[in-house]
Amino acid sequence: MTTLADALRDAARDTPDRILLRDDEASLSSAELLSAATNLAHALVRRMPVGSVVSFAVPNWHEAAVIYLGATLAGMVVNPILPSLRERELSFILADAGSRAIFIPQTFGGHDYAAMLDRVVAGLPSPPEVVVVRGEPRRPALTDLVSEPRDGTLPDLDPAATRMILYTSGTTGRPKGVLHSHKSLGALIAQLGRYWRIDPGDTFLVPSPIAHIGGSIYAFECPLLLGTQAVLMQRWDPDAAVALMLRHRCTHMAGATPFLDGLLAAAERAGTRLPDLKVFICGGASVPPSLIRRAADYFDKAAVSRVYGSTEVPVTTVGSLDDVDRAADTDGRPGIADVTLVDGEIRARGPQMLTGYLHPEDNSESFDAEGFFRTGDLGHLTDDGYLVVTGRAKDLIIRNGENISPKEVEDILVTHPQIAEIAIVGIPDLRTGERACAVIVAADSAAPDVAEIRDFLVARGVAKFKAPERVVVVDALPKNDAGKVLKHAIRAVLLEKPREGEP
């Protein structure tokens, strides 16, 4: 088993001018990426021990590949972070992972990341070095590190060693660090090459955040391990996506329901069937079978399929690219993973699965005696071995492909002076997959509305995407004899009478 660093060196030697990825600012060839990443790797090795955690919270920019590969060459553990996260989440992740450096934009989307990181690092006992990407920073910039002279040697890499840590929202409200190695990610990419009709020279459009496991593998791994190219979008715009796919002859795209729904509508507006598109993979919560059928019918050269997976066991199923009914009505069949069900819970294991969580205590209840990962999702297998996901035992909301831990948000909102009790549940939404609804027992006659709740969370350093989109006021929350809130009962009422009780 070779490492991603070996694959980068091989690509730079064999195809130095091949473009690996591009964004709206620049493109990077194999040779250019190796040169910049090697320079950064030497700068990192001078600053910290091999095996340290290097975080980055940047948009889908080409510089992210330099950081990702530079940290990899240096033998560091790369930690992609969603740029939509704010002080509260960043403070937790940086402290929990023990990050030694974090790369951020100076500003992005009207938000001053440099000022935010000043506040974050001031509250950390062992703050990381903050490095700015783009802009005119008051602190070291990525360009400074890449321009430093090389000295010494870079470490030999162990394919089994941890090289990535991704944080995923848990049902406890505390995000957990998921660990992956060269081996686990290499097995994942090999699976994609086997099942997703990927050939050298194919091109992925990558609008999904590169801080997610999906976005990162399409942007950073597939170009080196499968010979593809990645076209990065820093913001999702369906009409712009169609234009990019036509210009760069994109063959593949993967994303949550909103991406497929938006792409289909934009292609119809533009009067194009995206003739180069070979495969669209749709995952996440609430993928409507009708959407898969409509897209497969419209993109007549493309296979469109649902899949199932998680940060812990990425691409657990590989979809169904040859049968539109199975592609629409099931979540696909297992590829290299073994899938079993125990009392309705989906359990999975395979070479692409996580090597474990950062904190060993998180492993004890997450794996069974046979080494299967307990997903917390519910489902069943068809007679011919296709998986159908029916729900989640985990209390988790997936909106626009982003995981939201209700408990994390509930624990903050229950301190609001106008809220006596609160439960946050997810309800299906054709556009976003799920909507977060806050069901509130008011502390007085008036409960806060959606805007007031959002402002309350933002003022406490919580990312905006975690704020509920809907508020329903009730006299009491349904509970069992032990006092546990019955969220399934709340959800059932909201689905039956979707607008009743709103202020």
N, C-alpha and C positions, 0 to 999 in steps of 0.2 A: 504494500500500500504506500503510494507516494502522498505527499502533502500538497496543499494548495500552493505553497511556496515553490515546490518543485514544478508544478504545472505552470506557474507564472514564468519561471526561468526557461522552461521548455518552449513556451509560446513566444517569448522574446527572442529566443535563438532561431526557432523554425519559421515563424511568421511575424517578424518584427514590425511590419507596417499594418498588420491587421487591426482594424478598429474594434476594441473590446466593448466600449460603452461611450455614450454621448448624452449630453443634455443640451439646453438651449444656449449654453455659454461656450462649450468646448467639446472636443472628442479626445479620447485617449487610445493610442495604439498599444500593442503589447510592449514594445520597447520603451515607450514613454512611461507607461505605468510601472514597469520594473524599475526604471531609473528613479522616479520620484518616490516610489515605495521603499526602495533600498536606502535612499538618503534619509527618509523619515525613520526607518528602522534603526539606523545608526544613531540618530538623535535620541530615539526612545531608549536604546540600550545604555546610552551615556547617562540617562536621567533616572533609571529605575531598574530593579532586578528583573531578570527574565521570569516570566510567569505572572507579572503584575497585570492588573486590570486597566485597560485603556478604554474609556467611554467616549462616545460621540453622539451628539444630539443635533444633527444637521438634516436639512431636507434632502430630497432626492437630487443631489448635486454630484457631479463627477468627482469632486474632491473626496467624497466619502469612500470611493474605491481606493484612493491613495492611503487614507487612514486605515481602512480595513486590511489592505494588503501589507501596509507598512507595519502595523501591529503584528500581523501574522508572521512576516519575515523575522521580526524581532523576538518571536517566541512569547509574545504577550497574549493575554486573554482579551479579546475584543468584546465590547459591551455596547451594542447599538441601543439608543434610547429615542423614543418618539419625541420629536421637537415640539409636539403639542403639550407635553407635560410641563408642569410649573413647579414653583418652589417646594411645595410639600412632597411631591413625588420624587423630584430630583434629589432633595436632601436625603430621603430614605434610600434611594438606589445607590447614590455615591457612597454613603456611609456603609450600607450593607455589603456592597461589593468590595469596599476598600479601594476605590478607584485612585490611581496615581495621576491620571490626566483626563481631562475632558475637553473635547473639541466642540465648539459652538459657533453659530453665525453671530456676527456683530449685531445685526438686526434681521428679522424676517417676519413678514406678515404684519408689520407695524409694531412688533414686540421687541423690546430692548433686552436681548439675551445677556449681553455683557453686564448690564446693571443687575439683572436677575441673579446671575452667578456671583456677583459681588455679595449679594445678600445671602445666597446659599452657602458659600464657602466660609463666610463669617461665622456661621453657626456650626461648622464641622470641626471636630477636634483634630483631624488629620486631613486637611483640605487637599484636593487634587490641584495640579497645575492646570490653569485654564488657558486654552489655546483657541484663537479666533480664526474662523474660516470666512474669507471675504470681508470687506470693510476696511476701515482705518482704525485699528484697535489701539487701546492703551496698554495692551499686554502682548505677549508673544503671539505671532500668527503662524499658521500652517506654512506659509511661504518662507518664514524665517527658519523653521526647523528643516524644511526640505533643502534650503540653501546652505546649511551647515556642512562643513567638510566631513567626509567619511574617515573614520579611523577604527582600528581594531577589526574584529571579525564578528559575524552574526552567528547565533547558536544553531547547532543541529537540532532539528525538530523531531519530536516523538509523535507519530501519527495517532497514538492513543491518548495523548495529553489533551486536557481541556484547552480549547482555543476560542470558545464563544460562551458568553453568558447573556441570556435574554430573560427579562423579567415578565412574568405573566400574572394577571390578576387572579387571586385565589378567592375561595368562598369565605375565608377567614377575614378578608379585608387586608391582609398583609401580602403584598406581591412576593412571589417566590422566584429565585434565580435558577433558571433551567440551564444545565451545562451540556454542551456538545463538543465533540472532538473532530479532528480531521477524518477519522474513520466513520463516525456517524453521519457527518454531512456528505462525505464521499459516497457512502452507500445510498443516501437519499438522491444525490444527483445521478448516480448510475441507474436508479430506478426510473427517474424521469426520462432519461435517454432511452430506456427500454420500452416504456409504455406510452409516451406522449408524442411520438412521431417527430422527435427532435433530430435534425440533421445538422452537420457542420455548415455554417453559413446562415442558419435560421436567425431570426431577429425577434426578441421579446420586447413588447412595450411594457414598461414597468411604472405604473402609476401608484401601485400599492407602496406604503411606506417601507423604506429600506431598513427601518428598525424592526420590522416584522420578519419572521422566519421566511415567509414567502418572498417578500420584496428583496431580502438580502440574497437569497440563493439565485434568483433570476438576474440580479444585477452583478453580483460578485463571483458566484461559483460557476454558473452555467457557461459564461463566456470562456472560462479557462478549462473547465473539465469536459465541456461538450462542444466547444468551438462556435458558440453563438455570439450574438451582439445584443447589447441592452440599450434601449432608448428610454431615458429617464424623464419622468414628468414630475415637477416639484409641486404642482397642484392639479387636482383632477378637474378636467374640463372636457366633457364628452366630445364637443365639436372639434376642439384642438386635438383630441386623441385620434379622431378619424383622420384628420389632416396628416398627423404624424405617421399613422399606420400606412397611409397611401404613399407618402413621401419616401419612407424608409422600407416599404414593402414588408411590414411586420407580419410574421407568421404565427406568433404565439402571444397569448395574454392570459393572465390568471388574476382573479380578484373576487371580492365578495359581490353579493347581489346588486348593489347600487352601480357597480362598474359595468356589469353586463347590461342592466336595464338602460343605463345612460348611453352606452356605446350603441346599442341597438337603435334607440330613438335618434341618435345623432346620425348614424349611417342612413337611416330612412330619410331624414331631412336632407342629407347630402346626395341622396339618390345613388349610393354606392353599396355594393354587397361585400366590400373589402375582399377582393379577389385573391389576395396573398395569404389571408388568414387560414391557417390549418387547424388550429386548436384553440378553444377558449375553455379554461377550467374555472368553474365557479364553486366556491366554498363559503363557509361561514354559516350564520343562522338563517333559517327560513328562505331557502331557495325554492321559489314556486315552480312546480313542474311545467306550468304553462309558459313560463319565461324561457325555460330550456328548449321547449318545443318551438316557440316562436323564433328564437334566435337560430336554432339549428335549421329551421325552414328558410329563414331569410339569408343567413350566411351559408349559401348552398354548397360551398367548398370546405366548410369548416365543421369539425366535430365539436359539439358543445356538450359539456357534461358536468354534473355535480360530482364533488369529491368530499371526503371527510378527513380531517386531521387535526393536529394541535401543535403547539410549540414543542410539547414533550415528544410526541410521535408524529413528526411532519409527514403529510401525505400518507396517512394510514391506508386509504383506498386510492386507487388510481383512476376511478371513474369508469365509464363505458363509452369508448370512442367509436364503437362499431354498431351500437344498437341504441337508437334515439329513445326508445321507450324505457330501457334500463337506465339510460343517462338521465332521463327526466324523473322517473319514479323511484329510483334508488340513489343511494350515495356512493355507488360504485363497489367494485370488488377489491379485496386486498391485493397489493402488489407483493412486496417482499416482507410485509408484516404478517404476523399471525394474529387473527382476530377471534375472540371467543366471547360468549355472553354468560354472565353469572347473575342469576336473578334479574335478568333484563338489562344489567349494566354492561356496557361495551368495555372490553379489556383488550389491550394490544401490546405486542412486543415485536421487535425486529431490529435489524442492524442499524436502522436510521433513528432509533429512539435515543432519548437523552441518556447521558452517562450517570445522571443523578441530579439532585438539587444541590445548591450551594451549601445549605445547612442540612446535615445528615438527619436531623429530627424530622425534616419534611419528607424523607423517603419512607419512613416506617409504615404509614397508612396509604402510601401512594402505589405500592407494589404488592402483589399477592405472593404466595409461597413459591409459585412457578415463574416469577419474574415478569408477570404481565403488569403493565401500567393500568391502573384503575382510572378510566377517563372521567367517571361521574356522569357520562352521557348514557341515555337509554336507547334501546333499539332492538331490532330483530334481524335475523338472516333469512333470506329467501331460500327456497329449496335448491336453487342453483348457485347459492353462495354469495349473493349480493347483499350488502348491508343497507338497512333502512334505519336512519336515526329518527327516533320519535319524540325525544325531549331531553331534558337535562335534569339529572339529580342535583347537579351543582347549581347554586344560586348565582348565576352569571348572566349578564346581558351583553349581547354582541350587536353593536350598532355601527353601521358603516365599516364593518370589519374590525372595529376596536372593542376590546374587552373592557367591560365596566363591572367592578365589584360593587354590588348594591350595599353590602355591609359597610364598606369604606365610606361611601357617601352618606348612608344612614347615620353612622356614628358622628359625623360632623353636623348634619342637619338637625339631629335631635337636640343639639345645643341652641338652636334658634329660639328666641324667646316666644315666638308665636306657635311653636310646634310642641305638642305634648307627646305624641307618638307618630312614628312614620314607618312605612314599608315601601320599598321601591321594587317594582316588578317590571319585567319586559313583556311587551305585547307585540305581536307580529306587525310588520310594516312593509309594504311592497317595495318602497323606495330604499329604506335603510336597513332592512332585515328585521330590526326590532326597534321599538321606542321605549324609552325609560319613563315610567309613570310613577309619580310620588303620590301615595295614598296617605293622607294626613288626618290625624285627630288634632284639632286646633287647641292651643292652650288658652285662647280666649275666643271672642266672637269672630275674629278675622284671622284667616290663615294666609301665609305669604303666597304670592302668585309665582308663576314660572320665572319672570324677570327678577323678582326679589330673591328667589332661591339661587338663581344663577349668580347674582351679584354677591350673595353671602358666601358661596363656595369659592368664587374667584378671589374674593378678599382674603381667603384663607389659603391661597396658593394652590388651589385645585384646578386641574385642566378643565377648560370649558366643555369639552366633549362629554364629560361625566355628568353634567347637569341634566336633571330630568326635563323632558320636553312637555310634560303634562302634569297637572295637579288635580287630584280629586279629593274633596273633603268629605270625611265620614264621621259618624258619631263614635264608632268603635272599630277596632281591627278584629277580624275573626281569629280566634285562638283555640287551641286544643286544651285539654284538661291540665296539661303541664305548663300552660301559658305561652306555648310557642305559636308565633304568628303563622297562620295558614295561608301562605302566599298562593297556593294553587286555587284556593277559594276566591281570593281577591282577583286573581287573573281571570277566573271563569266569569265573575260578575262583570268585569271590564269588557270582556269579549262579547258578553250577551247584551250589555247596555253601554256601548263605548263612550257616550258623552254625558251620561247621567251623573249628576252630583258635582260637575265642575263649577268652580266659582265664576 
